[in-house]
Amino acid sequence: MRYLRSSGDGTYGLEATLTWEITWEGAGGTGGDLPDGTFATTTRVPVQEIQSVNR
């Protein structure tokens, strides 16, 4: 994410998502797929400092 200015006394929303796909393999040729999954959350974060390079 790119922020062009600080959030001042407020916050910006930040959303993160984790997705997984799982397969397993066991002894004797057993194995299979487990259900895919997704976990997502949103939180508020302050952005207190912005740095830039000026040439």
CHARMM-style PDB file with segment names, atoms N, HN, CA, C and O in Angstrom:
ATOM      1  N   MET     1       0.846  -1.164   0.000  1.00  0.00      PROA
ATOM      2  CA  MET     1       0.000   0.000   0.000  1.00  0.00      PROA
ATOM      3  C   MET     1       0.893   1.229   0.000  1.00  0.00      PROA
ATOM      4  O   MET     1       1.961   1.220   0.612  1.00  0.00      PROA
ATOM      5  N   ARG     2       0.475   2.262  -0.666  1.00  0.00      PROA
ATOM      6  HN  ARG     2      -0.393   2.269  -1.164  1.00  0.00      PROA
ATOM      7  CA  ARG     2       1.230   3.505  -0.722  1.00  0.00      PROA
ATOM      8  C   ARG     2       0.358   4.630  -0.188  1.00  0.00      PROA
ATOM      9  O   ARG     2      -0.753   4.848  -0.670  1.00  0.00      PROA
ATOM     10  N   TYR     3       0.857   5.328   0.789  1.00  0.00      PROA
ATOM     11  HN  TYR     3       1.760   5.150   1.180  1.00  0.00      PROA
ATOM     12  CA  TYR     3       0.149   6.454   1.374  1.00  0.00      PROA
ATOM     13  C   TYR     3       0.861   7.732   0.962  1.00  0.00      PROA
ATOM     14  O   TYR     3       2.085   7.819   1.069  1.00  0.00      PROA
ATOM     15  N   LEU     4       0.122   8.711   0.499  1.00  0.00      PROA
ATOM     16  HN  LEU     4      -0.872   8.640   0.412  1.00  0.00      PROA
ATOM     17  CA  LEU     4       0.718   9.961   0.035  1.00  0.00      PROA
ATOM     18  C   LEU     4       0.783  11.013   1.126  1.00  0.00      PROA
ATOM     19  O   LEU     4       1.449  12.035   0.957  1.00  0.00      PROA
ATOM     20  N   ARG     5       0.110  10.784   2.232  1.00  0.00      PROA
ATOM     21  HN  ARG     5      -0.430   9.954   2.368  1.00  0.00      PROA
ATOM     22  CA  ARG     5       0.169  11.726   3.359  1.00  0.00      PROA
ATOM     23  C   ARG     5      -0.096  10.971   4.649  1.00  0.00      PROA
ATOM     24  O   ARG     5      -0.677   9.886   4.644  1.00  0.00      PROA
ATOM     25  N   SER     6       0.341  11.561   5.755  1.00  0.00      PROA
ATOM     26  HN  SER     6       0.813  12.443   5.759  1.00  0.00      PROA
ATOM     27  CA  SER     6       0.109  10.910   7.037  1.00  0.00      PROA
ATOM     28  C   SER     6      -1.388  10.921   7.344  1.00  0.00      PROA
ATOM     29  O   SER     6      -2.160  11.659   6.731  1.00  0.00      PROA
ATOM     30  N   SER     7      -1.773  10.101   8.293  1.00  0.00      PROA
ATOM     31  HN  SER     7      -1.146   9.501   8.791  1.00  0.00      PROA
ATOM     32  CA  SER     7      -3.180  10.051   8.681  1.00  0.00      PROA
ATOM     33  C   SER     7      -3.514  11.106   9.735  1.00  0.00      PROA
ATOM     34  O   SER     7      -4.653  11.185  10.193  1.00  0.00      PROA
ATOM     35  N   GLY     8      -2.520  11.921  10.123  1.00  0.00      PROA
ATOM     36  HN  GLY     8      -1.594  11.858   9.750  1.00  0.00      PROA
ATOM     37  CA  GLY     8      -2.767  12.959  11.123  1.00  0.00      PROA
ATOM     38  C   GLY     8      -3.192  12.317  12.434  1.00  0.00      PROA
ATOM     39  O   GLY     8      -2.521  11.411  12.929  1.00  0.00      PROA
ATOM     40  N   ASP     9      -4.285  12.774  12.991  1.00  0.00      PROA
ATOM     41  HN  ASP     9      -4.830  13.510  12.589  1.00  0.00      PROA
ATOM     42  CA  ASP     9      -4.806  12.186  14.229  1.00  0.00      PROA
ATOM     43  C   ASP     9      -5.701  10.978  13.974  1.00  0.00      PROA
ATOM     44  O   ASP     9      -6.200  10.365  14.918  1.00  0.00      PROA
ATOM     45  N   GLY    10      -5.908  10.632  12.702  1.00  0.00      PROA
ATOM     46  HN  GLY    10      -5.503  11.130  11.936  1.00  0.00      PROA
ATOM     47  CA  GLY    10      -6.791   9.513  12.360  1.00  0.00      PROA
ATOM     48  C   GLY    10      -6.016   8.264  11.984  1.00  0.00      PROA
ATOM     49  O   GLY    10      -4.858   8.101  12.367  1.00  0.00      PROA
ATOM     50  N   THR    11      -6.658   7.387  11.235  1.00  0.00      PROA
ATOM     51  HN  THR    11      -7.599   7.519  10.924  1.00  0.00      PROA
ATOM     52  CA  THR    11      -6.050   6.130  10.796  1.00  0.00      PROA
ATOM     53  C   THR    11      -6.492   5.821   9.371  1.00  0.00      PROA
ATOM     54  O   THR    11      -7.442   6.408   8.853  1.00  0.00      PROA
ATOM     55  N   TYR    12      -5.784   4.894   8.757  1.00  0.00      PROA
ATOM     56  HN  TYR    12      -5.012   4.418   9.178  1.00  0.00      PROA
ATOM     57  CA  TYR    12      -6.168   4.343   7.461  1.00  0.00      PROA
ATOM     58  C   TYR    12      -6.595   2.900   7.658  1.00  0.00      PROA
ATOM     59  O   TYR    12      -6.126   2.231   8.579  1.00  0.00      PROA
ATOM     60  N   GLY    13      -7.476   2.421   6.804  1.00  0.00      PROA
ATOM     61  HN  GLY    13      -7.857   2.965   6.056  1.00  0.00      PROA
ATOM     62  CA  GLY    13      -7.874   1.015   6.857  1.00  0.00      PROA
ATOM     63  C   GLY    13      -6.821   0.136   6.202  1.00  0.00      PROA
ATOM     64  O   GLY    13      -6.269   0.499   5.163  1.00  0.00      PROA
ATOM     65  N   LEU    14      -6.540  -1.009   6.794  1.00  0.00      PROA
ATOM     66  HN  LEU    14      -6.988  -1.304   7.637  1.00  0.00      PROA
ATOM     67  CA  LEU    14      -5.607  -1.983   6.253  1.00  0.00      PROA
ATOM     68  C   LEU    14      -6.291  -3.334   6.256  1.00  0.00      PROA
ATOM     69  O   LEU    14      -6.768  -3.788   7.296  1.00  0.00      PROA
ATOM     70  N   GLU    15      -6.343  -3.984   5.094  1.00  0.00      PROA
ATOM     71  HN  GLU    15      -5.955  -3.615   4.250  1.00  0.00      PROA
ATOM     72  CA  GLU    15      -6.946  -5.305   5.000  1.00  0.00      PROA
ATOM     73  C   GLU    15      -5.874  -6.309   4.616  1.00  0.00      PROA
ATOM     74  O   GLU    15      -5.104  -6.072   3.685  1.00  0.00      PROA
ATOM     75  N   ALA    16      -5.817  -7.421   5.322  1.00  0.00      PROA
ATOM     76  HN  ALA    16      -6.442  -7.614   6.079  1.00  0.00      PROA
ATOM     77  CA  ALA    16      -4.878  -8.499   5.035  1.00  0.00      PROA
ATOM     78  C   ALA    16      -5.653  -9.787   4.826  1.00  0.00      PROA
ATOM     79  O   ALA    16      -6.603 -10.077   5.552  1.00  0.00      PROA
ATOM     80  N   THR    17      -5.239 -10.564   3.822  1.00  0.00      PROA
ATOM     81  HN  THR    17      -4.467 -10.329   3.232  1.00  0.00      PROA
ATOM     82  CA  THR    17      -5.902 -11.822   3.509  1.00  0.00      PROA
ATOM     83  C   THR    17      -4.854 -12.921   3.374  1.00  0.00      PROA
ATOM     84  O   THR    17      -3.821 -12.730   2.732  1.00  0.00      PROA
ATOM     85  N   LEU    18      -5.125 -14.058   3.977  1.00  0.00      PROA
ATOM     86  HN  LEU    18      -5.964 -14.212   4.498  1.00  0.00      PROA
ATOM     87  CA  LEU    18      -4.268 -15.234   3.896  1.00  0.00      PROA
ATOM     88  C   LEU    18      -5.090 -16.348   3.275  1.00  0.00      PROA
ATOM     89  O   LEU    18      -6.189 -16.644   3.744  1.00  0.00      PROA
ATOM     90  N   THR    19      -4.566 -16.973   2.218  1.00  0.00      PROA
ATOM     91  HN  THR    19      -3.673 -16.733   1.837  1.00  0.00      PROA
ATOM     92  CA  THR    19      -5.248 -18.066   1.540  1.00  0.00      PROA
ATOM     93  C   THR    19      -4.317 -19.275   1.511  1.00  0.00      PROA
ATOM     94  O   THR    19      -3.120 -19.133   1.261  1.00  0.00      PROA
ATOM     95  N   TRP    20      -4.863 -20.461   1.766  1.00  0.00      PROA
ATOM     96  HN  TRP    20      -5.835 -20.576   1.969  1.00  0.00      PROA
ATOM     97  CA  TRP    20      -4.022 -21.646   1.761  1.00  0.00      PROA
ATOM     98  C   TRP    20      -4.683 -22.785   1.020  1.00  0.00      PROA
ATOM     99  O   TRP    20      -5.908 -22.898   0.970  1.00  0.00      PROA
ATOM    100  N   GLU    21      -3.830 -23.637   0.436  1.00  0.00      PROA
ATOM    101  HN  GLU    21      -2.835 -23.545   0.476  1.00  0.00      PROA
ATOM    102  CA  GLU    21      -4.232 -24.884  -0.198  1.00  0.00      PROA
ATOM    103  C   GLU    21      -3.358 -25.978   0.406  1.00  0.00      PROA
ATOM    104  O   GLU    21      -2.134 -25.844   0.428  1.00  0.00      PROA
ATOM    105  N   ILE    22      -3.965 -27.058   0.897  1.00  0.00      PROA
ATOM    106  HN  ILE    22      -4.959 -27.167   0.880  1.00  0.00      PROA
ATOM    107  CA  ILE    22      -3.214 -28.092   1.612  1.00  0.00      PROA
ATOM    108  C   ILE    22      -3.469 -29.453   0.957  1.00  0.00      PROA
ATOM    109  O   ILE    22      -4.611 -29.829   0.694  1.00  0.00      PROA
ATOM    110  N   THR    23      -2.395 -30.170   0.706  1.00  0.00      PROA
ATOM    111  HN  THR    23      -1.467 -29.864   0.920  1.00  0.00      PROA
ATOM    112  CA  THR    23      -2.474 -31.580   0.334  1.00  0.00      PROA
ATOM    113  C   THR    23      -1.606 -32.341   1.315  1.00  0.00      PROA
ATOM    114  O   THR    23      -0.662 -31.790   1.881  1.00  0.00      PROA
ATOM    115  N   TRP    24      -1.925 -33.599   1.513  1.00  0.00      PROA
ATOM    116  HN  TRP    24      -2.691 -34.047   1.053  1.00  0.00      PROA
ATOM    117  CA  TRP    24      -1.125 -34.395   2.438  1.00  0.00      PROA
ATOM    118  C   TRP    24      -0.852 -35.755   1.834  1.00  0.00      PROA
ATOM    119  O   TRP    24      -1.584 -36.249   0.976  1.00  0.00      PROA
ATOM    120  N   GLU    25       0.237 -36.342   2.318  1.00  0.00      PROA
ATOM    121  HN  GLU    25       0.831 -35.941   3.015  1.00  0.00      PROA
ATOM    122  CA  GLU    25       0.652 -37.655   1.843  1.00  0.00      PROA
ATOM    123  C   GLU    25       1.096 -38.471   3.039  1.00  0.00      PROA
ATOM    124  O   GLU    25       1.870 -37.993   3.868  1.00  0.00      PROA
ATOM    125  N   GLY    26       0.615 -39.692   3.136  1.00  0.00      PROA
ATOM    126  HN  GLY    26      -0.015 -40.080   2.463  1.00  0.00      PROA
ATOM    127  CA  GLY    26       0.952 -40.546   4.267  1.00  0.00      PROA
ATOM    128  C   GLY    26       1.547 -41.867   3.814  1.00  0.00      PROA
ATOM    129  O   GLY    26       1.765 -42.104   2.626  1.00  0.00      PROA
ATOM    130  N   ALA    27       1.801 -42.716   4.791  1.00  0.00      PROA
ATOM    131  HN  ALA    27       1.624 -42.524   5.756  1.00  0.00      PROA
ATOM    132  CA  ALA    27       2.368 -44.036   4.515  1.00  0.00      PROA
ATOM    133  C   ALA    27       1.370 -44.887   3.732  1.00  0.00      PROA
ATOM    134  O   ALA    27       0.157 -44.740   3.876  1.00  0.00      PROA
ATOM    135  N   GLY    28       1.905 -45.771   2.909  1.00  0.00      PROA
ATOM    136  HN  GLY    28       2.891 -45.891   2.792  1.00  0.00      PROA
ATOM    137  CA  GLY    28       1.050 -46.705   2.180  1.00  0.00      PROA
ATOM    138  C   GLY    28       0.275 -46.065   1.036  1.00  0.00      PROA
ATOM    139  O   GLY    28      -0.740 -46.604   0.596  1.00  0.00      PROA
ATOM    140  N   GLY    29       0.738 -44.942   0.561  1.00  0.00      PROA
ATOM    141  HN  GLY    29       1.563 -44.504   0.919  1.00  0.00      PROA
ATOM    142  CA  GLY    29       0.079 -44.293  -0.571  1.00  0.00      PROA
ATOM    143  C   GLY    29      -1.171 -43.515  -0.218  1.00  0.00      PROA
ATOM    144  O   GLY    29      -1.895 -43.079  -1.113  1.00  0.00      PROA
ATOM    145  N   THR    30      -1.442 -43.328   1.067  1.00  0.00      PROA
ATOM    146  HN  THR    30      -0.854 -43.682   1.794  1.00  0.00      PROA
ATOM    147  CA  THR    30      -2.608 -42.532   1.440  1.00  0.00      PROA
ATOM    148  C   THR    30      -2.302 -41.055   1.242  1.00  0.00      PROA
ATOM    149  O   THR    30      -1.140 -40.651   1.186  1.00  0.00      PROA
ATOM    150  N   GLY    31      -3.318 -40.286   1.141  1.00  0.00      PROA
ATOM    151  HN  GLY    31      -4.262 -40.614   1.186  1.00  0.00      PROA
ATOM    152  CA  GLY    31      -3.143 -38.849   0.968  1.00  0.00      PROA
ATOM    153  C   GLY    31      -4.419 -38.225   0.461  1.00  0.00      PROA
ATOM    154  O   GLY    31      -5.441 -38.892   0.299  1.00  0.00      PROA
ATOM    155  N   GLY    32      -4.342 -36.954   0.217  1.00  0.00      PROA
ATOM    156  HN  GLY    32      -3.512 -36.412   0.349  1.00  0.00      PROA
ATOM    157  CA  GLY    32      -5.507 -36.271  -0.314  1.00  0.00      PROA
ATOM    158  C   GLY    32      -5.419 -34.772  -0.127  1.00  0.00      PROA
ATOM    159  O   GLY    32      -4.393 -34.225   0.276  1.00  0.00      PROA
ATOM    160  N   ASP    33      -6.502 -34.145  -0.427  1.00  0.00      PROA
ATOM    161  HN  ASP    33      -7.336 -34.590  -0.755  1.00  0.00      PROA
ATOM    162  CA  ASP    33      -6.606 -32.700  -0.304  1.00  0.00      PROA
ATOM    163  C   ASP    33      -7.459 -32.347   0.905  1.00  0.00      PROA
ATOM    164  O   ASP    33      -8.451 -33.015   1.196  1.00  0.00      PROA
ATOM    165  N   LEU    34      -7.070 -31.307   1.591  1.00  0.00      PROA
ATOM    166  HN  LEU    34      -6.264 -30.765   1.354  1.00  0.00      PROA
ATOM    167  CA  LEU    34      -7.910 -30.736   2.636  1.00  0.00      PROA
ATOM    168  C   LEU    34      -8.593 -29.509   2.058  1.00  0.00      PROA
ATOM    169  O   LEU    34      -8.115 -28.956   1.067  1.00  0.00      PROA
ATOM    170  N   PRO    35      -9.679 -29.075   2.639  1.00  0.00      PROA
ATOM    171  CA  PRO    35     -10.382 -27.917   2.092  1.00  0.00      PROA
ATOM    172  C   PRO    35      -9.483 -26.674   2.061  1.00  0.00      PROA
ATOM    173  O   PRO    35      -8.741 -26.403   3.005  1.00  0.00      PROA
ATOM    174  N   ASP    36      -9.566 -25.934   0.964  1.00  0.00      PROA
ATOM    175  HN  ASP    36     -10.169 -26.153   0.197  1.00  0.00      PROA
ATOM    176  CA  ASP    36      -8.871 -24.655   0.874  1.00  0.00      PROA
ATOM    177  C   ASP    36      -9.458 -23.707   1.908  1.00  0.00      PROA
ATOM    178  O   ASP    36     -10.591 -23.884   2.356  1.00  0.00      PROA
ATOM    179  N   GLY    37      -8.698 -22.726   2.270  1.00  0.00      PROA
ATOM    180  HN  GLY    37      -7.778 -22.582   1.906  1.00  0.00      PROA
ATOM    181  CA  GLY    37      -9.196 -21.791   3.268  1.00  0.00      PROA
ATOM    182  C   GLY    37      -8.737 -20.375   3.000  1.00  0.00      PROA
ATOM    183  O   GLY    37      -7.737 -20.144   2.319  1.00  0.00      PROA
ATOM    184  N   THR    38      -9.473 -19.445   3.539  1.00  0.00      PROA
ATOM    185  HN  THR    38     -10.285 -19.632   4.092  1.00  0.00      PROA
ATOM    186  CA  THR    38      -9.129 -18.030   3.458  1.00  0.00      PROA
ATOM    187  C   THR    38      -9.472 -17.382   4.779  1.00  0.00      PROA
ATOM    188  O   THR    38     -10.537 -17.619   5.349  1.00  0.00      PROA
ATOM    189  N   PHE    39      -8.564 -16.568   5.252  1.00  0.00      PROA
ATOM    190  HN  PHE    39      -7.699 -16.375   4.789  1.00  0.00      PROA
ATOM    191  CA  PHE    39      -8.781 -15.782   6.460  1.00  0.00      PROA
ATOM    192  C   PHE    39      -8.491 -14.339   6.108  1.00  0.00      PROA
ATOM    193  O   PHE    39      -7.440 -14.040   5.542  1.00  0.00      PROA
ATOM    194  N   ALA    40      -9.401 -13.443   6.432  1.00  0.00      PROA
ATOM    195  HN  ALA    40     -10.255 -13.686   6.891  1.00  0.00      PROA
ATOM    196  CA  ALA    40      -9.205 -12.025   6.142  1.00  0.00      PROA
ATOM    197  C   ALA    40      -9.580 -11.201   7.366  1.00  0.00      PROA
ATOM    198  O   ALA    40     -10.478 -11.561   8.128  1.00  0.00      PROA
ATOM    199  N   THR    41      -8.887 -10.111   7.534  1.00  0.00      PROA
ATOM    200  HN  THR    41      -8.158  -9.819   6.916  1.00  0.00      PROA
ATOM    201  CA  THR    41      -9.203  -9.195   8.623  1.00  0.00      PROA
ATOM    202  C   THR    41      -8.912  -7.768   8.186  1.00  0.00      PROA
ATOM    203  O   THR    41      -8.088  -7.531   7.302  1.00  0.00      PROA
ATOM    204  N   THR    42      -9.582  -6.845   8.799  1.00  0.00      PROA
ATOM    205  HN  THR    42     -10.252  -7.037   9.516  1.00  0.00      PROA
ATOM    206  CA  THR    42      -9.374  -5.423   8.539  1.00  0.00      PROA
ATOM    207  C   THR    42      -9.093  -4.737   9.870  1.00  0.00      PROA
ATOM    208  O   THR    42      -9.748  -5.009  10.877  1.00  0.00      PROA
ATOM    209  N   THR    43      -8.119  -3.855   9.857  1.00  0.00      PROA
ATOM    210  HN  THR    43      -7.586  -3.634   9.040  1.00  0.00      PROA
ATOM    211  CA  THR    43      -7.795  -3.100  11.062  1.00  0.00      PROA
ATOM    212  C   THR    43      -7.450  -1.666  10.671  1.00  0.00      PROA
ATOM    213  O   THR    43      -7.192  -1.385   9.501  1.00  0.00      PROA
ATOM    214  N   ARG    44      -7.446  -0.789  11.618  1.00  0.00      PROA
ATOM    215  HN  ARG    44      -7.656  -1.018  12.568  1.00  0.00      PROA
ATOM    216  CA  ARG    44      -7.116   0.621  11.391  1.00  0.00      PROA
ATOM    217  C   ARG    44      -5.690   0.867  11.867  1.00  0.00      PROA
ATOM    218  O   ARG    44      -5.334   0.468  12.976  1.00  0.00      PROA
ATOM    219  N   VAL    45      -4.864   1.521  11.042  1.00  0.00      PROA
ATOM    220  HN  VAL    45      -5.153   1.844  10.141  1.00  0.00      PROA
ATOM    221  CA  VAL    45      -3.476   1.798  11.409  1.00  0.00      PROA
ATOM    222  C   VAL    45      -3.171   3.277  11.207  1.00  0.00      PROA
ATOM    223  O   VAL    45      -3.625   3.877  10.232  1.00  0.00      PROA
ATOM    224  N   PRO    46      -2.405   3.868  12.121  1.00  0.00      PROA
ATOM    225  CA  PRO    46      -1.966   5.249  11.923  1.00  0.00      PROA
ATOM    226  C   PRO    46      -0.760   5.282  10.992  1.00  0.00      PROA
ATOM    227  O   PRO    46       0.102   4.405  11.052  1.00  0.00      PROA
ATOM    228  N   VAL    47      -0.701   6.278  10.146  1.00  0.00      PROA
ATOM    229  HN  VAL    47      -1.401   6.991  10.097  1.00  0.00      PROA
ATOM    230  CA  VAL    47       0.465   6.527   9.302  1.00  0.00      PROA
ATOM    231  C   VAL    47       1.023   7.858   9.765  1.00  0.00      PROA
ATOM    232  O   VAL    47       0.447   8.915   9.507  1.00  0.00      PROA
ATOM    233  N   GLN    48       2.165   7.790  10.459  1.00  0.00      PROA
ATOM    234  HN  GLN    48       2.633   6.931  10.668  1.00  0.00      PROA
ATOM    235  CA  GLN    48       2.649   8.975  11.144  1.00  0.00      PROA
ATOM    236  C   GLN    48       3.740   9.726  10.408  1.00  0.00      PROA
ATOM    237  O   GLN    48       3.966  10.902  10.693  1.00  0.00      PROA
ATOM    238  N   GLU    49       4.419   9.092   9.478  1.00  0.00      PROA
ATOM    239  HN  GLU    49       4.235   8.137   9.246  1.00  0.00      PROA
ATOM    240  CA  GLU    49       5.529   9.761   8.825  1.00  0.00      PROA
ATOM    241  C   GLU    49       5.564   9.365   7.360  1.00  0.00      PROA
ATOM    242  O   GLU    49       5.387   8.195   7.023  1.00  0.00      PROA
ATOM    243  N   ILE    50       5.788  10.322   6.504  1.00  0.00      PROA
ATOM    244  HN  ILE    50       5.932  11.273   6.778  1.00  0.00      PROA
ATOM    245  CA  ILE    50       5.937  10.088   5.085  1.00  0.00      PROA
ATOM    246  C   ILE    50       7.341  10.542   4.694  1.00  0.00      PROA
ATOM    247  O   ILE    50       7.759  11.647   5.041  1.00  0.00      PROA
ATOM    248  N   GLN    51       8.070   9.687   3.969  1.00  0.00      PROA
ATOM    249  HN  GLN    51       7.730   8.789   3.687  1.00  0.00      PROA
ATOM    250  CA  GLN    51       9.410  10.055   3.494  1.00  0.00      PROA
ATOM    251  C   GLN    51       9.371  10.099   1.985  1.00  0.00      PROA
ATOM    252  O   GLN    51       8.628   9.348   1.352  1.00  0.00      PROA
ATOM    253  N   SER    52      10.164  10.971   1.411  1.00  0.00      PROA
ATOM    254  HN  SER    52      10.767  11.582   1.924  1.00  0.00      PROA
ATOM    255  CA  SER    52      10.242  11.053  -0.044  1.00  0.00      PROA
ATOM    256  C   SER    52      11.672  11.384  -0.442  1.00  0.00      PROA
ATOM    257  O   SER    52      12.451  11.926   0.342  1.00  0.00      PROA
ATOM    258  N   VAL    53      11.991  11.043  -1.680  1.00  0.00      PROA
ATOM    259  HN  VAL    53      11.358  10.603  -2.317  1.00  0.00      PROA
ATOM    260  CA  VAL    53      13.283  11.369  -2.251  1.00  0.00      PROA
ATOM    261  C   VAL    53      13.035  12.423  -3.320  1.00  0.00      PROA
ATOM    262  O   VAL    53      12.205  12.245  -4.211  1.00  0.00      PROA
ATOM    263  N   ASN    54      13.753  13.495  -3.216  1.00  0.00      PROA
ATOM    264  HN  ASN    54      14.428  13.640  -2.491  1.00  0.00      PROA
ATOM    265  CA  ASN    54      13.590  14.610  -4.146  1.00  0.00      PROA
ATOM    266  C   ASN    54      14.914  14.848  -4.836  1.00  0.00      PROA
ATOM    267  O   ASN    54      15.900  15.166  -4.172  1.00  0.00      PROA
ATOM    268  N   ARG    55      14.966  14.705  -6.140  1.00  0.00      PROA
ATOM    269  HN  ARG    55      14.165  14.446  -6.680  1.00  0.00      PROA
ATOM    270  CA  ARG    55      16.231  14.878  -6.881  1.00  0.00      PROA
ATOM    271  C   ARG    55      16.146  16.036  -7.812  1.00  0.00      PROA
ATOM    272  OT1 ARG    55      17.111  16.334  -8.516  1.00  0.00      PROA
TER     273      ARG     55
END
